[in-house]
């Protein structure tokens, strides 16, 4: 089943994001390589694709996992959690309808 993983950033998370990004991306790329990733990306803090120093307010990953517990375990092990980027992470079942 698909699950939406929604991470919400702490204030001023940009520096911590930069430090943890290579490890964070490696885990997402592994999901992609396994054919389990539907989409992933950050929420810019301003209305634009490159927020510059404004940074980001969080991230969204939609990927396939065997269970909610497995999706939660994967999310809890994200390098952004360990680096203090996220203040909280929600994991919810997701039903793709379109396209």
C-alpha positions in Angstrom: 0.0 0.0 0.0 1.0 3.6 -0.5 1.8 5.9 2.4 2.3 9.6 2.6 5.1 10.7 4.9 4.9 14.4 5.8 7.7 15.9 7.7 7.4 19.4 9.2 10.6 21.4 9.6 11.7 23.2 12.7 12.4 26.9 12.3 15.7 27.7 10.6 16.2 24.2 9.4 18.1 25.0 6.2 21.7 24.4 7.5 20.7 21.1 9.1 18.9 20.1 5.8 22.1 20.8 3.8 24.2 18.6 6.2 21.8 15.7 6.2 20.6 15.9 2.6 23.0 13.4 0.9 22.0 10.6 3.3 18.3 11.6 3.1 18.4 11.5 -0.7 20.2 8.1 -0.7 17.3 6.5 1.2 14.7 8.0 -1.2 16.8 7.0 -4.2 16.8 3.4 -2.8 13.0 3.5 -2.7 13.0 4.7 -6.3 15.4 2.0 -7.4 13.2 -0.6 -5.7 10.2 0.7 -7.7 8.4 1.8 -4.5 8.6 5.6 -4.8 5.6 7.6 -6.2 6.9 11.1 -5.5 9.1 13.0 -3.1 10.0 16.6 -2.5 10.2 19.6 -0.1 7.8 22.4 0.6 9.5 25.7 -0.2 8.9 28.4 2.5 8.1 30.9 -0.2 6.1 30.8 -3.4 8.9 29.6 -5.8 10.9 26.6 -6.7 14.1 28.0 -5.2 13.4 29.5 -1.8 17.0 30.5 -1.2 17.7 31.4 2.4 14.0 31.2 3.2 14.4 27.4 3.1 11.7 24.8 3.4 8.8 24.1 5.8 8.8 20.4 5.3 8.7 17.5 2.9 6.4 14.9 1.3 7.3 11.4 0.4 4.7 9.0 -1.1 6.0 5.5 -1.3 4.9 1.8 -1.1 5.4 -0.1 2.2 4.0 -3.4 3.4 2.3 -1.8 6.4 1.8 1.5 8.3 4.2 0.2 10.9 6.9 -0.4 8.3 6.3 3.1 6.8 6.5 4.6 10.3 9.7 2.7 11.0 11.3 3.9 7.7 10.2 7.5 8.5 11.6 7.5 12.0 15.0 6.4 10.7 15.2 9.3 8.2 18.5 11.3 8.5 16.4 14.5 8.7 15.0 13.2 12.0 18.4 12.5 13.4 19.7 15.9 12.2 16.9 17.8 13.9 15.4 19.0 10.6 11.9 17.8 11.4 9.8 18.8 14.4 7.3 16.1 13.6 6.5 13.5 11.0 3.0 12.2 10.1 2.6 8.9 8.2 -0.8 8.2 6.6 -2.2 5.6 4.3 -2.5 7.1 0.8 -4.9 6.1 -2.0 -3.8 7.3 -5.4 -6.8 8.1 -7.6 -5.3 10.3 -10.4 -3.6 10.3 -12.8 
